[in-house]
């Protein structure tokens, strides 16, 4: 058997491992999760907008903070203060 015949299926398998983790969740057109996973909602500290959450390529959850002066994406934090990531 020629080495190229074995190399081709292996390369497809390697490329499949490079998938985008954000594509596995159901998202809206602007990239926000349709539903925050229950375990993430339980971990999240109060006073964070769980209606506008994104799972970013870094594997962490970010939410839309709408303050009196600015609106920006910030990491979703647990009550202990740490980021919530997959």
RAZI-V805402 format. One record per residue. N is the residue number from 1. RES is the residue in one letter. SS is DSSP state (hx for helix, st for strand, lp for the rest). PHI is phi as a letter, one per 40 degrees, with the letter a starting at -180 (999 if undefined). Layout:
n	res	ss	phi
N	RES	SS	PHI
N	RES	SS	PHI
This chain:
n	res	ss	phi
1	X	lp	999
2	X	lp	c
3	X	hx	c
4	X	hx	c
5	X	hx	c
6	X	hx	c
7	X	hx	c
8	X	hx	c
9	X	hx	c
10	X	hx	c
11	X	hx	c
12	X	hx	c
13	X	hx	c
14	X	hx	c
15	X	hx	c
16	X	hx	c
17	X	lp	c
18	X	lp	c
19	X	lp	c
20	X	lp	c
21	X	hx	c
22	X	hx	c
23	X	hx	c
24	X	hx	c
25	X	lp	c
26	X	lp	c
27	X	st	b
28	X	lp	c
29	X	lp	c
30	X	lp	c
31	X	lp	g
32	X	lp	c
33	X	st	c
34	X	lp	c
35	X	lp	a
36	X	lp	c
37	X	lp	d
38	X	hx	d
39	X	hx	c
40	X	hx	c
41	X	hx	c
42	X	hx	c
43	X	hx	c
44	X	st	c
45	X	lp	c
46	X	lp	c
47	X	lp	g
48	X	lp	b
49	X	lp	c
50	X	lp	c
51	X	lp	c
52	X	lp	b
53	X	st	b
54	X	st	b
55	X	st	c
56	X	lp	c
57	X	lp	d
58	X	lp	c
59	X	lp	g
60	X	st	b
61	X	st	c
62	X	st	b
63	X	st	b
64	X	st	c
65	X	st	c
66	X	st	b
67	X	lp	c
68	X	lp	c
69	X	lp	b
70	X	lp	a
71	X	st	b
72	X	st	a
73	X	st	c
74	X	st	b
75	X	st	c
76	X	lp	c
77	X	st	b
78	X	st	c
79	X	lp	c
80	X	lp	c
81	X	lp	h
82	X	lp	c
83	X	st	c
84	X	lp	c
85	X	st	b
86	X	lp	c
